[in-house]
Each structure stands twice: as C-alpha cells, then as structure tokens.
C-alpha cells in the first residue's frame, strides 16, 4: 500500500515560478518535482576520497625574519633605492 503525507512548505516566489514552468514544460506536477528533488538530496553520497597532499618545494634558506619589523623596513627601503 502506498501512503502519502501532506506537508506545507514555504518556497521562495522565484523558485516557485521556476517549479511551475518546469512542471508545465515536463508534464509533471509540482509535487512530483519536489519529491524527486528531495529523493536526490537524501540519496546516500559516496564517501569523499582524501585529497592527495599538496606539493611542496625547498625554496632555500629564509632571506629575512618576517617577524622583525625593522628588517622588513630595511628591505623595502633597499628595494626602493634599487628601483630608482
């Protein structure tokens, strides 16, 4: 035996307009479209595979300590002088 339950949904006007148009175009009822969308959203999803690790590179030694504000100012000043 097939049973159905009635439910009240609040659906945004623009989405409801799209549902009406699709129902008319496909010959389905709005209820059928909503049921199909719910079925799809409740379908068990395959577990996500772990992503491979990001590549890393050895870029050599640090040229300055970025926590040393004075060293940063000096490097900026030196760059400005080289650009002249």
C-alpha positions as CSV (number, residue, x, y, z in Angstrom):
1,X,0.0,0.0,0.0
2,X,1.3,3.4,-0.9
3,X,0.7,6.2,1.6
4,X,1.3,9.9,1.2
5,X,1.7,12.6,3.7
6,X,0.7,16.2,3.2
7,X,3.1,18.9,4.1
8,X,3.2,22.6,3.9
9,X,6.4,24.2,2.5
10,X,7.5,27.8,2.3
11,X,9.1,28.2,-1.1
12,X,10.5,31.5,-2.3
13,X,8.4,33.1,-5.1
14,X,11.1,33.0,-7.7
15,X,11.8,29.3,-7.1
16,X,8.0,28.5,-7.2
17,X,7.8,30.3,-10.6
18,X,10.6,28.0,-11.8
19,X,8.9,25.0,-10.5
20,X,5.6,25.9,-12.2
21,X,7.3,26.5,-15.5
22,X,9.3,23.2,-15.3
23,X,6.1,21.3,-14.3
24,X,4.2,22.7,-17.3
25,X,7.1,22.0,-19.6
26,X,7.7,18.4,-18.5
27,X,4.1,17.4,-17.8
28,X,4.8,16.6,-14.2
29,X,3.2,18.0,-11.1
30,X,5.0,20.4,-8.7
31,X,4.6,17.7,-6.0
32,X,6.4,15.2,-8.3
33,X,9.3,17.6,-8.9
34,X,9.7,18.4,-5.2
35,X,9.6,14.7,-4.3
36,X,12.3,13.9,-6.9
37,X,14.5,16.8,-5.6
38,X,14.1,15.5,-2.0
39,X,14.8,11.9,-3.1
40,X,18.0,13.1,-4.8
41,X,19.1,15.2,-1.8
42,X,18.5,12.3,0.6
43,X,20.3,9.7,-1.6
44,X,23.4,8.4,0.2
45,X,26.5,10.1,-1.1
46,X,29.7,8.1,-1.7
47,X,32.4,8.9,0.9
48,X,34.8,11.6,-0.3
49,X,38.2,10.4,-1.1
50,X,41.1,12.0,0.7
51,X,42.7,14.6,-1.4
52,X,46.3,14.0,-2.3
53,X,48.8,16.1,-0.4
54,X,49.7,19.4,-1.9
55,X,53.2,19.6,-3.5
56,X,56.0,21.2,-1.5
57,X,59.3,22.8,-2.6
58,X,62.5,23.5,-0.9
59,X,63.0,27.2,-1.6
60,X,66.3,27.5,0.2
61,X,67.0,29.4,3.4
62,X,65.0,32.4,4.6
63,X,66.3,35.8,3.5
64,X,64.9,37.6,6.5
65,X,62.9,37.0,9.7
66,X,59.4,38.3,8.8
67,X,58.7,38.9,12.5
68,X,61.5,41.5,12.5
69,X,59.7,44.7,11.6
70,X,62.9,46.7,11.2
71,X,64.4,44.1,8.8
72,X,61.2,44.5,6.6
73,X,61.5,48.3,6.6
74,X,65.2,48.0,5.6
75,X,64.4,45.6,2.8
76,X,61.6,47.9,1.5
77,X,64.0,50.8,1.6
78,X,66.6,48.9,-0.2
79,X,64.1,47.8,-2.9
80,X,63.0,51.5,-3.4
81,X,66.6,52.6,-3.8
82,X,67.3,49.8,-6.4
83,X,64.2,50.9,-8.3
84,X,65.5,54.4,-8.7
